[in-house]
């Protein structure tokens, strides 16, 4: 197996065994000199067999290019059809944080129920690689239907939970001290009337004491324009800066959806946006078609011939994600100026790039 020595966004990425990396909707943690990359295992999701996921998979690396498969750290539950971990359950976007007080790794999973509502399943483990034990399931934070999310730990150990309140706004909620629930204190951000404008896939990061949220619109697995916002505190208020992809003529975030942002250890100012190219075979479909379809779905014309035509065209591929690729790109920061009073964050395209070339 040839070793990688660079990132090649959008290309097939293999692990050290020569298999496709399966860590979708993924995040990266740095623990004791090693990077851990984990996410949804879609190895069996062909869009026809009814399998949505095959657990949560984790990989380790020293150089961010070459990833060793550590196996499935949260396995699918093959026995209980009602389990949130059953392969037919719509389990998405695992996020893991470490609690220094309880010495537990805490994982939250988004579960979309058969009735369309969404809830959280919470698990804990002594090691990032597990084994994980379910401590809560069917959790509706603040009594809300909770969609895509991110978990954040402040330097003082306080935890925060950013999530899409389906389908209306973004919520920032304080976590309990053990990170397994919310306290009840929360703030609301980015209200929108309906998809595709509601923000999801929230990714939080901090830089120079500023808080950033990168989000996407709500168009399912079809890509759309990202949006970045900035604030002075975890709870905002957030100021929307705009689309961070300046050279993306397709208006689809380079045909990808960002799942997380992390800072590279030992680098002064290198942040990497990790994104999924969920449908690599459909890069020629313009974003305007997705936007038209979602606008029709949430209008009086939802039963129109045109709406059914668009739905039929896209439905056959919406769940085939086993061949999804990754788009990892560096963030470029513009400091505050007259043109950009709050600064700006950009993500430029590179066919190939190395983290060693950044400061």
N, C-alpha and C positions, 0 to 999 in steps of 0.2 A: 504494500500500500504506500503510494507516494505521499510524503508529508507536505502539508500546506505551509506556505510562508507569507500568505497575504489573504485579505478578504476579497471575495469575488461576488459582489451583491447580485442576487437573482439567479446564480448558478446552483446546480445541485451540490449540496454539501454533505460529504460522507464522514462518518466517524472513523476511528482508528481500526475498526474491523471491516471497513469498506461498505457499511450500510448507511442508508439515508439517516441523517439526524432527525429524530422525532421529538421535538420540544417546542411545540407551537403555542402561540399566545404566551411566549416564554419570558423568563427573567434570568438575570445573572447575579450571583452572590460571590463575594470574595471572602474566603475563610482560611485563615492560617496559611497564606501563601498559595492557595489554589482557587481557581475560578470554578463555580458550579453553574451549569446552564440546565434549567429544567422547564418542562412545559407539557402540553397535551401530547400524548402518544397517539398519532393518527395512522399507524402502520396498517391497520385493517379497515380504514374508512374509505371504501371505494364508491360510495354514493348509491349503492344498490343493495347491500346486505343489512342495512338498518343499524350498523355499528357506528356510533358517534365518536367513541373514544376507546382506547385500550389502556386506561390508567394514565398515571403521570410518570414520565421518564426523566432521568437525570444523567448528566454527563460532567466530566471534570477535565480541566485543562490547566497547563502552566503558561501557555503562550496565546490563548484565545483563538488560535487557528485550528489546532488539532485536539479533538475531543474524544475522550475515552468513555464508552458506554458503561454506566454504573448500574444499568438495569431499571426496571419499573419500581419506583419507590412507593407508589400508591397503586396497588393492583386493582383491576376491575373486579367487581363482585359478580360472578357468573351464576350464583345460586338464587339470589333474591331479585326478582324483576322490578320490585318497588324500591330497591336501593338506589341512592343517588350515585353510586359507583357502578351500577349495571351498565354494560356497554351501550345500551340503547338510550340511556339517560343523557340529556344534553349538558354534559359537564364541560365547562370552559374556564380558561384563564386562571390556573393555580397561581397563588402568590404565597410565598413563605417569608416569614420574618422571625428573628430570634429574640426571645425574651430573656434578658440578663438576670432578672429576679427569679423567675421560675426555672431558668435554664432549659427551656423548651423551645423547639422549633414549632411555630404555629403556622398551619397552612389553611387558607380559605379557598373554597371552590365555588364557582357560580354554577347553579343548577337550574335549568329551565324546565319547569313542570309541564306535564301533558296538557294542562289547561291554559298554558301560556304565561302563567305567573312565574316569577323567578325568586329563588331563595339561595341561601348560603349553607354550605356544609363546612364545618370547622374540625380540623384534626390537629393532633400534637404528636411530637416525637422527641427523643433525646438526641438524635443526630439528624442532619439534613437528609440523609439517605434512608431514614426510617429505622424500624417500622413505625407507621403512623396509626394512631387510634382515633376514631371518630368521637368527638366530645359534644358536638351539636350538629343536628341536621334539621332542615326545614326552617332555618333561621330567617326571619323577615326583619332585617334591621330597621328600627324605628317604625315597625309595622308597614314598611314599604316593600313593593316589588323591586328587588335590587338587581341591576344588570352588571355590565362590565365594571371592573374596579381596580384599584391599586391599594396596597398597604404600605404605610410609611412609619418609620421609627425615628423620632427626633433624637438629637444628641443626649438629651436628658432622660431618654427612655420612654417618653410618652408616645403612644401610638395613635395613628390617624388612618381613616378608611375613606377613600374617595370612590364614589360609585354613581352610576347612572340610575336615577330614579325613572323606571320604565314608564312611559317614554316622554319625559317632560323636562328634567333638569339634572344638574350634577349636585351631589351632596358631599360635604366633608363632615364626617362624624368622628368624635373622639372614641377611641377604644378603651375598654376596661383595662385594668392594670395587668391582667393575664393575657390580653389580646384576643380573647375568645368571644367577645361581644362588644356592643356599643354602650356608652354611658347614658345616652339620651341627649347630649349636647351636640348640636350640629349647625351647619350653615348651608345656604343654597346658592347656586351659581348657574349661569348660562341657561336661563329658561328659554325653551323653544316650544312651538305648538305641536310639532309632530316630526317623525322622521321625514326626510333624511337629515334634517338640520339639528336634531337633538344630538348632544355630544356623548360619545362612548369611548371605550378603550383608553381610559384615562391613564397617563403615565406621569408620575411626579418626580421631579428632581430639584436639587438646590444648587445654587452657584452664587458665590459672593453675597451670601445672606439673603438672596432672593429666591422665591419659590416659583417654579415653573410647572405648568400643566400642559401636556401635549395630548390632544384628543382627536378622534375622527368623527365623521358624521355617522349616521345609522343607516347603512345600506347592506346589512348582512355581510356575506363574504366578499361582496363586490367593493372594490376600492373607491375612495372618494378623497376630497381635499382635507388635509390635516389642518389643525388650528393650534396655535400656541398662545398661552396667556401667562401673565406674571403678577406676582403679589409680594407684599412684605411679610406676610404671615401665612401659616398653614390654612387659616380660614379666610384669607383674602382681606378685602375685596380684590378680585382678579381683573386685570385689564387685558383684553384680547389684543394681541399683537398682529395676528394674521396668519396666513399660510406660510409655513417654513420652507416650502419647496419652491424656490424662485424660478428654477429652470425646467419645471415639469409642465410641458405643454399639454399633457394628457389630462391634467387636473385630477390625478388619481394617486398622489403621493408616491410617484414612481411605481404604480400598480402594487401598492402594499399598504399594510395597516400596522402602525407602530404599537408594540405591546409593552415596551419598557425602555428606560434610559438609564445607563449606568456610567459612572466615572471610572476610568482606567487607573489602577493603582500605580503610584510612582510618577504619574504624568501631572503636570501643572494644571492643564486646562483641557483635557481630552475627555469628552463625553460621547458615548456611542448610543445611537438610537437603534434598537432591535425591532425589526418589523417582519411580518409574514407576507409573502406573496401567495395568498390563499389559492388563487386560480391562475397559475402561470400560463395555461393554454388559452386564456381568454383575454389576452392583453390588447387585442384589436377592438374590443367593444368599448365605445366611448362612454365616459362618465355621464354624458347627457341622457343616455338611454336609461341608466339606473335612476337618475334624478326624475325623469319623466315617469318611470314605473312607480316609484314611491310616492310621487305627488298624486298620481292617479289613484293609488291604493287608499290614500287618505283624503279623498274628495268624493263628491257625489257621482263621479264617473268610475268608481271602483269596479263596477260590473260592465263597463264598456267593452266593446270588441277589441279596442286598442290595448286596454289594460290586460285582458286575457291573452292577447297575442304576445305581449312582452313577458308576462309571467311564464307562459309555456316555453318561450325561447330560453329562459334562464334557469327554470326549475330543475332541469335534468343535470345541471352541473353544480348546484349550490352546495351539495354535501360531499362531493369528491375532493377530499383534502389530503389524502395520503401522499400526493405528489407536490404538496405546497413547498415552496422554497423560502429562503430567508434573505432579507435585505438589511444588512448592517452598514450604517453610514455614520461618519463623524458629524458633530454639531459645530457650526460656526457662529460665533457670537459677535454682534455689533453693539458697541457701547452706546449709551444714550447720546443723542445729538438733536439738532433742530428737526431733522427729518424723522428721527425715531426717538421721541422724548423718553421712552421707557427702554430703549435698546431694542434689539431684535435677535431672533435665533433663526439660522438658516441651516438647511440640510442640502448639500450639493451632491450631485451624482458622480460616482467614480466607478469605472468598469473594474478597477482593481486598486487596492490601497493597503498600506501597512500602518499599524498604530505606532510603530517605531519612528515614523517620519513626523509625528506631531509632538508639540511641546508638552 
